[in-house]
């Protein structure tokens, strides 16, 4: 089979497309013929050796796939050969075939295309569990989403509105903010041309946001934290800006606010039932027409480096997907 391989940590340009043996299935595993794979910022960090996990060489990036079950290992129940599924992975999705633990693949309806399904798990899973499970977002509360046109940010805008919040979307261009508006944002902040702190003060009459969803970090964290509301919850999702910020503890004290860390993938180890329940709810919302992934662009497997570069250069709105014919 063909796979995109990382043979040493470094720039994404060092990735190569090569022929490798089909993976041998073991007990408790499912083999999936990949049809599409989502592209995420952690894929770049994996290749650079900067992610929480460091796979043995050679490995393929790719944390979420959609495809068809081609083989089922001993002990796996509830799945069938030929079934259309979506699955998350520790890595390995940039390939024609992958192995996944039997508990991870979830059946998808014929209404959900492979491309849409591959754009689904990490962005919507992260946004949903973070907002509903960790922040306990309530109807009528104000939600500020930073990086609101990225894959996970746009999902947070859409789900925040679905959960009944007033959503303020913050992004760096008018085009990105227009997409966030189409996905449900009530108010918009261009943090490249305007002060995030000043605009949040004006939009909330000085009260601030009950929940702040932050996949960006850096300078935006410094500004947004000062606009958290009384008993607000600040969701630390990631650091796409490249700088991990530090929080002045006095702000949390004075506002009775919580800084809430969130690493979605860790739930597979600590409480996988939460992820499965979240997926079931998200897929039900999709089938009901309430949510729909925005696919910025698709690339064939042989152009995986171009897909990653699109993300690295911050040209992506929504999700980039790799297709595997």
C-alpha positions in Angstrom: 0.0 0.0 0.0 1.0 3.7 -0.4 1.7 5.8 2.7 3.1 9.2 3.4 6.1 8.6 5.7 8.0 10.7 8.2 11.5 9.2 8.4 13.0 11.9 10.7 11.7 14.8 12.6 11.9 18.1 10.8 10.2 20.2 8.1 7.0 18.8 6.4 8.9 19.0 3.1 10.9 15.9 4.2 7.8 13.7 4.0 7.9 11.1 1.3 5.2 8.9 -0.4 6.3 5.3 -0.5 5.1 1.7 -0.8 4.9 -0.1 2.6 3.5 -3.5 3.6 -0.2 -3.7 4.4 -0.5 -3.6 8.3 -1.2 -7.0 9.9 -4.3 -7.0 12.1 -4.2 -8.1 15.7 -6.8 -9.0 18.3 -9.0 -6.0 19.2 -8.2 -4.1 16.1 -10.0 -3.1 12.9 -8.4 -2.5 9.5 -9.8 0.4 7.5 -9.4 1.1 3.8 -9.0 4.8 4.0 -11.0 7.0 1.6 -10.3 10.4 3.2 -8.1 11.8 6.0 -8.5 15.0 7.9 -5.5 17.4 8.2 -4.8 19.0 11.5 -2.2 21.3 13.1 -1.0 18.5 15.4 0.0 16.6 12.2 2.6 19.3 11.6 3.8 19.1 15.2 4.1 15.3 14.9 6.4 15.6 11.9 8.4 18.3 13.6 8.8 16.3 16.8 7.0 18.9 18.8 3.8 17.0 19.7 3.0 15.3 23.0 3.6 11.9 21.3 6.7 10.9 19.3 6.0 7.8 17.2 8.7 5.5 16.1 10.1 6.0 12.6 8.9 5.6 10.0 5.4 6.8 10.7 2.6 8.5 8.9 0.8 11.6 10.2 -3.0 11.7 10.2 -5.2 11.6 13.2 -8.7 11.1 11.7 -9.9 9.0 8.8 -13.0 7.9 7.1 -13.3 4.7 5.0 -14.5 1.1 4.8 -13.8 -1.7 7.2 -11.8 -4.4 5.4 -10.9 -6.7 8.3 -11.9 -7.2 11.9 -9.7 -8.7 14.6 -10.7 -11.2 17.2 -12.8 -9.8 20.1 -14.2 -6.8 18.2 -18.0 -6.6 18.3 -20.6 -4.4 16.7 -18.8 -3.7 13.4 -19.0 -5.4 10.0 -16.7 -5.8 7.0 -17.6 -3.3 4.4 -19.1 -0.9 6.9 -18.5 2.8 6.3 -16.9 4.3 9.4 -15.1 7.3 10.8 -12.2 6.8 13.3 -9.6 8.8 15.2 -6.1 7.5 15.4 -2.9 8.1 17.4 -1.2 8.6 14.0 -1.0 6.9 10.6 -3.9 8.2 8.6 -2.0 9.5 5.6 -2.1 6.0 4.1 -4.3 3.7 2.0 -4.9 1.4 5.0 -4.8 1.9 8.8 -5.3 -0.1 11.9 -7.5 1.3 14.7 -8.5 0.0 18.1 -11.8 -1.7 17.8 -13.5 0.8 20.1 -12.7 3.8 18.0 -14.4 3.4 14.6 -18.0 4.6 14.4 -20.5 3.8 11.7 -21.5 6.7 9.5 -24.7 7.2 7.4 -24.6 7.3 3.6 -25.6 11.0 3.9 -22.1 11.8 5.3 -19.5 11.8 2.6 -16.0 10.4 3.3 -14.6 13.8 3.0 -17.1 15.4 5.5 -16.6 12.5 7.9 -12.8 12.8 7.8 -13.2 16.5 8.6 -15.4 15.7 11.6 -13.9 14.0 14.6 -11.1 16.2 15.9 -12.7 19.6 15.2 -16.2 18.8 16.3 -15.2 16.4 19.0 -12.8 18.9 20.6 -15.3 21.7 20.4 -18.3 19.7 21.7 -16.6 18.0 24.7 -14.7 21.2 25.6 -17.9 23.4 25.6 -20.4 20.9 26.9 -18.3 18.8 29.3 -15.5 21.0 30.5 -16.9 24.5 30.3 -20.6 23.5 30.9 -21.7 26.2 28.5 -25.3 27.3 29.3 -28.0 28.8 27.0 -27.8 32.6 27.2 -24.2 32.7 28.1 -21.6 34.6 26.0 -19.0 32.6 24.3 -15.8 34.1 22.7 -14.1 32.0 20.1 -10.6 32.8 19.1 -9.3 31.6 15.7 -12.9 31.3 14.8 -12.4 30.3 11.1 -10.0 27.4 11.7 -11.3 23.8 11.9 -11.8 23.6 15.6 -12.7 27.3 16.0 -15.5 27.2 13.4 -16.9 24.0 15.0 -16.9 25.9 18.3 -18.8 28.8 16.7 -21.4 26.4 15.2 -21.8 24.3 18.3 -21.9 27.2 20.7 -24.8 28.7 18.8 -26.5 25.3 18.7 -26.1 25.1 22.5 -27.8 28.4 22.9 -25.0 30.8 23.6 -24.4 34.3 22.2 -21.3 33.7 20.1 -18.6 36.3 19.5 -16.2 35.2 16.8 -12.6 36.6 16.6 -10.4 36.1 13.6 -7.7 37.9 11.6 -9.5 38.8 8.3 -12.9 39.9 7.1 -13.2 36.8 4.9 -12.7 34.5 7.9 -15.2 36.5 10.0 -17.8 36.3 7.2 -17.5 32.5 7.3 -17.9 32.5 11.1 -21.0 34.7 10.7 -22.5 32.2 8.3 -21.8 29.5 10.9 -23.8 31.3 13.6 -21.6 34.1 15.1 -23.7 36.9 16.5 -20.8 39.4 16.7 -17.4 39.7 15.1 -13.9 41.0 16.1 -11.1 41.4 13.6 -8.1 41.2 16.0 -5.6 42.3 13.3 -7.2 45.7 12.9 -9.0 46.2 16.3 -8.1 45.7 19.9 -9.6 42.5 21.2 -9.8 43.9 24.7 -11.6 47.1 23.6 -14.0 45.4 21.3 -15.0 42.8 23.9 -15.6 45.5 26.5 -17.9 47.4 24.1 -19.7 44.3 22.9 -20.4 43.0 26.5 -20.9 46.4 28.2 -17.8 45.6 30.2 -19.0 42.3 31.5 -16.8 40.0 29.4 -17.3 36.4 28.1 -18.7 33.6 30.3 -16.6 31.1 28.2 -13.5 31.7 26.1 -12.5 29.1 23.6 -8.8 29.5 22.8 -6.9 27.3 20.3 -4.4 30.2 19.6 -2.7 31.2 22.8 0.1 33.8 22.7 -0.8 37.5 22.7 -4.5 36.8 22.2 -4.6 34.8 25.5 -3.1 37.8 27.3 -5.9 40.1 26.0 -8.8 37.7 26.2 -8.2 36.6 29.8 -8.7 40.2 30.9 -12.2 40.1 29.3 -13.4 37.0 31.2 -16.7 37.4 33.1 -17.4 36.8 36.7 -17.2 33.0 37.2 -16.1 32.6 33.6 -14.3 29.6 32.2 -11.2 30.0 30.0 -10.7 26.9 27.8 -7.1 26.3 26.9 -7.3 24.3 23.6 -4.0 24.8 22.0 -1.2 27.2 21.0 -1.4 27.8 17.2 0.3 31.1 17.7 3.5 29.3 18.7 3.7 30.8 22.2 2.5 29.1 25.3 1.3 32.0 27.5 1.3 32.3 31.3 -1.7 33.4 33.3 -1.7 36.1 36.0 -3.2 34.3 39.0 -4.8 37.5 40.3 -7.2 37.7 37.4 -8.6 34.2 38.2 -8.9 35.2 41.8 -10.6 38.6 41.3 -13.1 37.2 38.7 -13.7 33.8 40.5 -12.7 32.5 37.1 -11.4 29.1 36.0 -8.6 28.3 33.5 -9.7 24.9 32.1 -7.2 22.8 30.3 -8.5 20.5 27.5 -6.7 17.7 25.7 -9.4 15.8 23.7 -7.3 12.8 22.8 -6.6 12.0 26.4 -10.2 10.9 26.9 -9.5 7.8 24.8 -7.3 6.7 27.6 -9.1 8.1 30.6 -12.8 8.0 29.7 -13.5 6.9 26.1 -17.3 6.7 26.8 -17.4 10.5 26.8 -16.0 10.6 23.3 -18.3 8.0 22.0 -21.4 9.7 23.5 -20.2 13.0 22.0 -19.8 11.4 18.6 -23.2 9.9 18.8 -24.7 13.3 19.5 -22.7 15.0 16.8 -23.6 12.5 14.2 -27.3 12.8 15.2 -27.0 16.6 14.7 -25.4 16.1 11.3 -28.1 13.7 10.2 -30.7 16.2 11.4 -29.0 18.9 9.3 -28.0 21.0 12.3 -24.2 21.0 11.7 -22.1 20.6 8.5 -18.2 20.6 8.3 -16.8 23.3 6.1 -14.1 21.8 3.7 -11.7 24.4 2.6 -9.9 22.2 0.0 -9.1 18.6 -0.8 -5.7 17.2 -1.9 -4.9 13.7 -3.2 -2.6 11.5 -1.0 0.4 12.3 -3.2 0.0 16.0 -2.5 -0.1 15.6 1.3 2.8 18.1 1.8 0.8 20.7 0.0 -2.2 20.1 2.3 0.0 20.5 5.4 1.6 23.6 3.9 -1.8 25.2 3.3 -2.5 24.7 7.0 1.0 25.8 8.1 0.7 29.1 6.1 -2.7 29.8 7.8 -4.6 29.9 4.5 -7.2 27.4 5.7 -10.8 28.2 6.7 -12.5 25.2 8.1 -10.8 21.9 7.3 -8.4 20.5 4.7 -8.9 16.9 3.7 -6.7 14.4 1.9 -8.5 12.0 -0.4 -7.4 8.4 -1.1 -8.8 7.0 -4.3 
